[in-house]
Amino acid sequence: MVADRAYVDFENLYRWHKGNSYFVVRLKKSVKLKHLVEQDLPESRHQINQQNIQLITNQFTWTANTISDLYKARWEIEQF
């Protein structure tokens, strides 16, 4: 599941996680999280319109570029 920041529903994200579904969601700027684990980003990472955005996921084997590609593809679908 790939969703934009308007869709942040932590109870639903938890259900997906428990149901073995993966998600990538952009966070609202107002969301405050305690970072338990934060991965270093590669220098060659993608940028969306030169913006820094926060994405959360429960899939920790994907690269940062894979996660950003999924989020970018979400925008391409919406423009269709």
N, C-alpha and C positions, 0 to 999 in steps of 0.2 A: 504494500500500500504506500503510495506517495501522495502527500497532502501538503497544502499550503498552511501558513500560520493561522488562518482563521479557523482551522480544524483541530486545534490542540484540545483534545479531550483525554486526559490522562487515564481515566477509568477504562475508556475504550482501547487505548494503546496497551494497557495492561492485559485486557482480554485477548487482544491479538497476540501479544507476546506469549501468554499462557496457552493459546491455541496453535502455537508453532507457526505463526505468520510473521513476516518481517515488515517493518515500516521505516519510512524516511519522511520526516516531517520538519518543516521550517518552523522555528520558534518565533513567537511574538517578542518584540523588544521588552515588553513588560514582564515576561516570565523570568523568575529568579530561580536558578537551579544551583544545587550544590554539586560540583563536579567530583565524581568519585574516580573516574578514569577519563583522561583526556589524551588523545593520541597526537603526536607531533604531525604537522602537515608537511607534505613534501614541497620543495621549492617549485616543482613543476605542476602544482595543483591548478585546477581550473578556477576561474573567477567568473562570476555572473555579472556582467556590466560593471566590472571593476568594483563590485561591492563585496564586503565581508558579511556573510550571513551565517547564522547558526542553524545547523541541521542536527536532529537527533535521530538515532537509529538503534535497533536492537540486533543488528547484524554486524558483528565485529570482525568478520573475516574479509569483508569488502574493503577495497582501498578508498581513500578520500575521493579520488577521481571517479571511481565507479558510483559512489554515492551522489556526487555532484552531477554526473551524467544522468542518473535517474531523475533527479530533481529538475534538471534542465529539460528532459524529455516530457515531464509533466506540463511545462509551459508550451511546448510545441503541440501537444495534444489539445490544450485549451484554445490555442490560436486557430485550430482547424475549424 
